[in-house]
């Protein structure tokens, strides 16, 4: 290979890794509680490209995060667009990695844990352990939300083992927080709450979220403070209102404040 060709080849390799800074910045945005900023950053790069890299097919690996963040922003239309891009890429290559991306995107939109587990299998075949752990965490959260806590715990354990092997401390902490928010703790089962209605029926996570509502925090603000998704917070708020027989966040805030006020200040 001539020196000119070698230089061109080196340049091509360096161009390919121009996405690393983008992903680092987006990850930092999320870690600092700004998922909407991470979404805007990734969405712009996906459509416009980054540096010497065009968007769409080349940056298709961004689609699972784009779908996840779009759903978190309540933008299902954008989520479906990114999922379609992932399907197109998978159909074009049939590579396990791209099949994993397509399955994870579809699983997130459909809220289907089986699709997410299929994504994890594809990622394992493609030797993409971090992506595999992310898909397992997604599946664990959905199983827990549907009342299958033991399945959620098992998938969480598999994800945490992968994170530990990669030294992905922040990812492990976020996965643990997400599952704790849906009442799944690592290696613990705890006493079963048999109450179905009333304040006693609320889980510890639901009580924390009720406190955020009483403090005037929006769902996105509560989600950022608890390191969980807005969708998870929204689900918890709906469950809280149902258990307490309330119809609005204002009623919930009033109830929390009443319960937390000194006895002499409470209304009979």
DRENBAGU-255922 format. One line per 5 residues: number of its first residue (from 1); their letters; for each residue x, y, z of N, C-alpha, C. Coordinates in steps of 0.02 Angstrom, whole numbers. Layout:
// DRENBAGU-255922
NUM) A) X,Y,Z,X,Y,Z,X,Y,Z | ... $
// end
This chain:
// DRENBAGU-255922
1) XXXXX) 43,-60,0,0,0,0,45,62,0 | 30,111,-44,69,172,-47,56,214,14 | 101,264,26,91,308,84,26,347,78 | 9,368,16,-53,406,6,-114,363,22 | -111,299,-1,-167,254,12,-173,239,86 $
6) XXXXX) -115,231,119,-115,217,191,-145,275,229 | -128,335,208,-154,395,242,-229,400,233 | -252,384,170,-324,386,157,-361,334,199 | -331,273,204,-362,221,244,-366,241,317 | -312,271,343,-311,293,412,-364,347,424 $
11) XXXXX) -371,391,375,-421,443,381,-491,415,383 | -504,364,342,-570,333,341,-587,302,408 | -537,268,439,-548,237,504,-563,291,557 | -525,346,555,-535,398,605,-603,431,595 | -626,437,532,-692,466,520,-746,423,551 $
16) XXXXX) -737,356,545,-789,311,571,-800,321,645 | -747,338,682,-753,345,754,-771,416,776 | -792,457,729,-814,524,747,-878,521,788 | -913,465,786,-975,460,824,-963,452,899 | -901,434,919,-888,420,990,-902,481,1033 $
21) XXXXX) -878,539,1011,-889,601,1050,-964,616,1055 | -1000,605,1000,-1073,616,1002,-1106,573,1055 | -1089,508,1056,-1120,463,1104,-1100,481,1176 | -1038,502,1184,-1015,523,1251,-1055,583,1276 | -1065,632,1231,-1102,692,1250,-1175,675,1267 $
26) XXXXX) -1205,631,1227,-1275,611,1240,-1281,574,1306 | -1232,530,1320,-1233,493,1383,-1226,540,1442 | -1184,591,1434,-1175,640,1487,-1239,680,1498 | -1272,697,1444,-1336,732,1450,-1385,692,1493 | -1391,628,1479,-1437,586,1518,-1415,580,1591 $
31) XXXXX) -1350,571,1601,-1325,564,1670,-1338,627,1711 | -1340,685,1678,-1353,748,1712,-1427,765,1716 | -1470,718,1694,-1542,729,1699,-1572,770,1643 | -1541,767,1583,-1567,805,1526,-1579,759,1466 | -1626,711,1472,-1637,665,1416,-1662,699,1353 $
36) XXXXX) -1699,755,1362,-1723,790,1303,-1665,819,1262 | -1612,840,1296,-1553,866,1261,-1517,810,1225 | -1513,752,1257,-1482,694,1225,-1521,675,1162 | -1587,677,1167,-1628,660,1109,-1616,708,1052 | -1616,772,1066,-1605,822,1013,-1537,812,980 $
41) XXXXX) -1488,797,1020,-1419,789,995,-1415,729,947 | -1442,672,969,-1440,612,928,-1484,618,866 | -1543,648,875,-1590,654,819,-1559,697,764 | -1528,752,782,-1496,796,733,-1442,759,695 | -1400,723,731,-1344,687,698,-1370,631,654 $
46) XXXXX) -1424,598,676,-1451,543,636,-1477,569,569 | -1508,627,569,-1537,655,508,-1485,693,466 | -1439,727,499,-1393,771,462,-1323,741,455 | -1309,686,491,-1242,658,490,-1198,691,542 | -1139,664,550,-1092,693,597,-1022,690,567 $
51) XXXXX) -989,748,563,-923,751,533,-925,726,462 | -884,674,448,-883,645,381,-933,588,373 | -969,572,426,-1015,516,423,-1086,539,406 | -1116,509,354,-1186,525,339,-1231,494,391 | -1293,516,394,-1339,488,442,-1371,425,417 $
56) XXXXX) -1431,409,445,-1472,353,425,-1436,286,428 | -1417,256,371,-1390,189,372,-1326,183,413 | -1280,230,405,-1215,226,441,-1227,234,516 | -1272,278,536,-1284,291,607,-1345,252,632 | -1360,196,600,-1419,158,620,-1413,130,690 $
61) XXXXX) -1352,123,715,-1343,97,783,-1372,144,836 | -1388,206,816,-1418,253,863,-1493,241,872 | -1523,200,827,-1596,194,828,-1626,169,894 | -1597,119,928,-1628,99,992,-1631,155,1043 | -1577,193,1048,-1577,249,1095,-1625,304,1073 $
66) XXXXX) -1629,314,1007,-1675,365,982,-1748,345,996 | -1763,281,986,-1831,257,1001,-1845,265,1075 | -1798,244,1117,-1807,248,1189,-1818,320,1211 | -1777,365,1187,-1781,435,1207,-1844,468,1178 | -1862,450,1116,-1923,478,1085,-1984,458,1126 $
71) XXXXX) -1988,394,1145,-2044,372,1186,-2045,408,1254 | -1986,419,1281,-1981,455,1344,-2006,526,1338 | -1999,554,1277,-2023,623,1264,-2097,623,1243 | -2126,563,1236,-2195,559,1215,-2204,567,1140 | -2149,559,1101,-2152,568,1029,-2153,500,995 $
76) XXXXX) -2211,468,994,-2217,401,965,-2207,402,889 | -2225,456,857,-2216,461,785,-2142,457,766 | -2101,495,802,-2029,492,790,-2001,423,806 | -2026,393,860,-2003,326,879,-2015,277,822 | -2074,280,792,-2090,234,737,-2045,247,676 $
81) XXXXX) -2028,309,665,-1984,325,608,-1915,294,618 | -1889,299,679,-1823,270,692,-1826,194,691 | -1881,165,713,-1889,93,711,-1890,69,638 | -1922,107,595,-1924,89,524,-1854,90,494 | -1813,139,514,-1744,143,490,-1705,82,513 $
86) XXXXX) -1718,60,575,-1684,0,601,-1705,-62,562 | -1770,-68,546,-1794,-125,507,-1763,-125,437 | -1758,-67,407,-1729,-62,340,-1656,-84,340 | -1619,-63,391,-1549,-81,396,-1542,-156,407 | -1584,-185,448,-1581,-257,461,-1598,-297,399 $
91) XXXXX) -1648,-274,361,-1667,-308,299,-1611,-304,248 | -1573,-249,249,-1519,-239,201,-1459,-284,217 | -1445,-296,281,-1383,-331,299,-1394,-401,329 | -1450,-409,366,-1464,-472,403,-1410,-488,454 | -1369,-439,472,-1317,-449,522,-1350,-454,591 $
96) XXXXX) -1325,-498,635,-1356,-505,702,-1361,-440,740 | -1310,-397,734,-1310,-333,769,-1370,-291,746 | -1380,-287,680,-1435,-247,654,-1502,-278,669 | -1506,-345,669,-1568,-378,688,-1584,-363,761 | -1533,-361,803,-1542,-344,873,-1570,-274,881 $
101) XXXXX) -1543,-226,843,-1568,-157,846,-1641,-154,826 | -1658,-189,771,-1728,-188,747,-1775,-218,799 | -1756,-274,828,-1799,-306,879,-1806,-263,941 | -1751,-231,961,-1756,-189,1021,-1801,-129,1008 | -1794,-98,950,-1838,-41,933,-1911,-62,934 $
106) XXXXX) -1926,-119,901,-1995,-143,899,-2020,-161,969 | -1976,-193,1009,-1996,-212,1076,-2011,-153,1121 | -1973,-99,1113,-1984,-40,1153,-2051,-7,1135 | -2065,-4,1070,-2127,28,1048,-2188,-14,1067 | -2183,-80,1057,-2239,-125,1072,-2243,-143,1146 $
111) XXXXX) -2191,-123,1184,-2188,-143,1255,-2193,-219,1261 | -2153,-253,1220,-2154,-326,1215,-2088,-354,1242 | -2088,-384,1302,-2025,-410,1330,-1995,-467,1289 | -2037,-506,1253,-2010,-561,1213,-1969,-535,1155 | -1991,-481,1123,-1951,-451,1070,-1885,-424,1097 $
116) XXXXX) -1886,-398,1157,-1825,-372,1188,-1777,-429,1205 | -1803,-485,1226,-1760,-543,1239,-1732,-571,1174 | -1772,-567,1120,-1746,-588,1055,-1689,-541,1034 | -1697,-477,1048,-1644,-429,1033,-1581,-448,1072 | -1589,-466,1136,-1531,-485,1176,-1496,-546,1147 $
121) XXXXX) -1534,-593,1119,-1504,-653,1088,-1464,-633,1026 | -1491,-588,986,-1454,-565,927,-1390,-530,948 | -1394,-488,998,-1335,-451,1021,-1281,-499,1048 | -1304,-552,1081,-1257,-601,1106,-1220,-635,1048 | -1259,-652,996,-1229,-683,936,-1180,-636,902 $
126) XXXXX) -1196,-571,904,-1153,-521,872,-1095,-500,916 | -1090,-528,976,-1039,-509,1026,-1043,-434,1041 | -1103,-412,1059,-1115,-343,1080,-1142,-344,1151 | -1100,-358,1200,-1124,-369,1268,-1160,-309,1299 | -1137,-248,1286,-1171,-190,1316,-1242,-184,1290 $
131) XXXXX) -1250,-193,1224,-1317,-190,1195,-1361,-247,1222 | -1330,-306,1231,-1366,-362,1260,-1392,-346,1329 | -1350,-315,1370,-1369,-297,1438,-1425,-245,1438 | -1422,-197,1392,-1475,-147,1388,-1542,-179,1371 | -1542,-226,1323,-1604,-259,1303,-1631,-302,1361 $
136) XXXXX) -1586,-335,1398,-1608,-374,1455,-1639,-330,1509 | -1610,-271,1519,-1638,-223,1568,-1707,-200,1547 | -1715,-185,1482,-1781,-165,1457,-1832,-220,1470 | -1814,-282,1454,-1859,-339,1464,-1875,-348,1538 | -1825,-341,1580,-1835,-348,1652,-1886,-298,1678 $
141) XXXXX) -1880,-236,1655,-1926,-184,1679,-1998,-199,1657 | -2007,-221,1595,-2074,-236,1571,-2104,-295,1607 | -2064,-347,1619,-2090,-404,1658,-2112,-382,1727 | -2073,-339,1759,-2090,-316,1826,-2154,-276,1826 | -2161,-232,1777,-2221,-191,1772,-2284,-234,1764 $
146) XXXXX) -2275,-291,1730,-2332,-336,1719,-2342,-386,1776 | -2306,-376,1831,-2316,-418,1889,-2274,-481,1890 | -2228,-488,1843,-2185,-548,1841,-2117,-530,1870 | -2117,-516,1935,-2057,-491,1968,-1999,-541,1966 | -2014,-606,1971,-1960,-655,1971,-1924,-656,1904 $
151) XXXXX) -1962,-650,1849,-1931,-646,1783,-1890,-582,1777 | -1919,-527,1802,-1883,-464,1800,-1817,-468,1837 | -1819,-499,1896,-1758,-506,1936,-1705,-549,1901 | -1728,-602,1868,-1681,-647,1833,-1646,-610,1776 | -1684,-572,1737,-1654,-535,1681,-1609,-479,1707 $
156) XXXXX) -1629,-448,1762,-1586,-396,1792,-1519,-426,1813 | -1520,-485,1844,-1458,-517,1865,-1412,-530,1806 | -1441,-553,1751,-1400,-566,1691,-1370,-501,1665 | -1411,-448,1664,-1386,-383,1639,-1330,-357,1684 | -1340,-361,1750,-1290,-335,1797,-1225,-374,1792 $
161) XXXXX) -1228,-439,1778,-1167,-478,1770,-1127,-454,1709 | -1163,-437,1656,-1130,-411,1596,-1100,-342,1610 | -1139,-298,1642,-1113,-232,1658,-1050,-237,1701 | -1051,-282,1750,-993,-291,1794,-932,-312,1754 | -942,-358,1707,-885,-381,1667,-857,-326,1622 $
166) XXXXX) -899,-278,1604,-876,-223,1561,-852,-163,1601 | -862,-165,1667,-846,-106,1707,-893,-49,1696 | -954,-64,1673,-1004,-12,1657,-1042,6,1721 | -1010,43,1764,-1038,58,1830,-1102,100,1825 | -1100,151,1784,-1159,195,1778,-1219,157,1749 $
171) XXXXX) -1207,116,1699,-1261,77,1670,-1291,29,1721 | -1248,-1,1762,-1273,-47,1814,-1315,-10,1864 | -1293,50,1884,-1330,89,1933,-1398,110,1905 | -1398,129,1841,-1462,150,1811,-1509,91,1804 | -1483,32,1785,-1526,-27,1779,-1556,-45,1847 $
176) XXXXX) -1515,-42,1899,-1539,-58,1966,-1593,-9,1988 | -1583,55,1973,-1632,107,1991,-1698,96,1953 | -1693,79,1889,-1754,68,1849,-1795,10,1877 | -1761,-44,1897,-1798,-102,1922,-1822,-90,1993 | -1784,-52,2033,-1807,-36,2100,-1871,6,2096 $
181) XXXXX) -1876,47,2044,-1935,90,2035,-1997,50,2021 | -1989,-12,1997,-2047,-55,1985,-2046,-113,2035 | -2017,-99,2093,-2019,-144,2151,-1981,-209,2141 | -1925,-207,2104,-1881,-265,2098,-1813,-246,2123 | -1791,-278,2177,-1725,-265,2204,-1681,-326,2193 $
186) XXXXX) -1618,-314,2183,-1572,-369,2168,-1567,-418,2226 | -1585,-481,2213,-1575,-534,2262,-1620,-532,2322 | -1670,-488,2324,-1715,-484,2381,-1787,-488,2359 | -1828,-518,2401,-1898,-525,2384,-1942,-484,2430 | -1925,-481,2495,-1962,-440,2542,-2032,-466,2554 $
191) XXXXX) -2065,-439,2604,-2133,-460,2619,-2182,-438,2565 | -2230,-478,2552,-2279,-463,2500,-2331,-415,2527 | -2345,-363,2488,-2396,-315,2508,-2463,-341,2482 | -2508,-361,2527,-2571,-391,2507,-2627,-339,2500 | -2616,-278,2524,-2667,-226,2517,-2675,-206,2444 $
196) XXXXX) -2736,-194,2422,-2748,-177,2353,-2769,-104,2344 | -2799,-75,2395,-2822,-7,2391,-2800,32,2453 | -2799,98,2447,-2780,140,2503,-2705,153,2506 | -2686,195,2554,-2616,214,2561,-2571,154,2574 | -2597,105,2611,-2556,46,2627,-2541,4,2566 $
201) XXXXX) -2579,13,2512,-2568,-26,2450,-2511,2,2409 | -2489,63,2424,-2435,94,2385,-2368,62,2401 | -2329,49,2349,-2261,25,2359,-2217,83,2382 | -2156,66,2404,-2111,120,2426,-2095,167,2369 | -2088,141,2309,-2075,184,2251,-2134,230,2237 $
206) XXXXX) -2194,202,2241,-2254,243,2229,-2259,299,2280 | -2239,286,2342,-2242,338,2393,-2191,394,2379 | -2133,373,2353,-2083,423,2335,-2110,467,2278 | -2140,436,2229,-2167,474,2172,-2225,518,2195 | -2266,494,2240,-2319,535,2268,-2290,597,2301 $
211) XXXXX) -2233,589,2335,-2199,646,2366,-2175,696,2314 | -2151,671,2257,-2129,716,2203,-2189,755,2176 | -2246,721,2168,-2306,755,2144,-2327,810,2193 | -2325,793,2258,-2344,842,2309,-2297,902,2309 | -2234,890,2291,-2184,944,2289,-2189,986,2226 $
216) XXXXX) -2236,967,2182,-2246,1006,2121,-2201,985,2063 | -2168,927,2069,-2124,904,2016,-2165,872,1960 | -2148,888,1898,-2180,856,1841,-2154,785,1833 | -2186,745,1791,-2161,677,1778,-2089,677,1753 | -2072,721,1704,-2002,722,1681,-1953,740,1738 $
221) XXXXX) -1973,786,1781,-1929,806,1837,-1920,748,1886 | -1975,714,1901,-1971,656,1946,-1928,601,1915 | -1937,590,1850,-1899,538,1815,-1824,553,1818 | -1806,616,1806,-1735,634,1809,-1706,626,1878 | -1744,643,1929,-1720,637,1998,-1712,565,2019 $
226) XXXXX) -1753,520,1991,-1752,450,2011,-1715,405,1962 | -1689,435,1907,-1652,397,1855,-1695,343,1824 | -1759,359,1811,-1802,312,1777,-1837,349,1720 | -1874,313,1679,-1905,344,1621,-1969,381,1640 | -1987,429,1598,-2050,465,1609,-2110,418,1605 $
231) XXXXX) -2105,370,1560,-2160,322,1553,-2170,283,1617 | -2115,264,1649,-2121,226,1712,-2154,269,1765 | -2134,333,1769,-2164,378,1818,-2239,386,1803 | -2256,394,1739,-2327,402,1720,-2368,341,1741 | -2339,281,1731,-2373,220,1751,-2384,218,1826 $
236) XXXXX) -2333,238,1864,-2339,239,1937,-2392,289,1959 | -2394,348,1929,-2443,398,1949,-2514,371,1937 | -2524,338,1880,-2590,310,1865,-2609,257,1917 | -2560,215,1936,-2573,163,1986,-2589,194,2054 | -2553,247,2071,-2565,281,2136,-2636,309,2138 $
241) XXXXX) -2656,344,2085,-2723,374,2083,-2776,320,2089 | -2765,264,2054,-2814,209,2057,-2818,180,2128 | -2762,168,2159,-2762,138,2226,-2793,184,2278 | -2785,249,2269,-2811,297,2318,-2881,322,2300 | -2907,300,2242,-2973,323,2222,-2976,397,2205 $
246) XXXXX) -2921,423,2179,-2916,494,2161,-2918,502,2085 | -2931,563,2063,-2937,575,1991,-2888,624,1962 | -2848,657,2004,-2802,708,1978,-2739,714,2022 | -2689,744,1993,-2626,756,2029,-2638,806,2086 | -2684,852,2076,-2699,901,2129,-2728,866,2190 $
251) XXXXX) -2774,819,2178,-2802,781,2234,-2748,740,2269 | -2702,711,2229,-2648,671,2258,-2603,716,2301 | -2584,774,2274,-2541,819,2312,-2575,839,2377 | -2640,853,2375,-2677,872,2435,-2676,816,2486 | -2685,755,2463,-2686,697,2508,-2617,686,2540 $
256) XXXXX) -2564,693,2501,-2497,683,2529,-2482,737,2581 | -2499,799,2566,-2487,853,2613,-2527,843,2677 | -2590,820,2669,-2632,808,2728,-2601,754,2772 | -2577,700,2741,-2549,645,2780,-2484,664,2814 | -2447,710,2783,-2382,729,2811,-2385,788,2859 $
261) XXXXX) -2444,818,2865,-2450,875,2910,-2457,851,2982 | -2437,892,3031,-2444,873,3102,-2516,858,3119 | -2530,813,3166,-2599,793,3183,-2644,852,3200 | -2617,902,3234,-2660,958,3254,-2681,1001,3195 | -2646,993,3137,-2663,1032,3078,-2707,994,3030 $
266) XXX) -2720,930,3044,-2758,889,2998,-2833,902,3007 | -2868,898,2951,-2941,906,2953,-2973,841,2978 | -3024,845,3017,-3057,784,3041,-3090,747,2983 $
// end
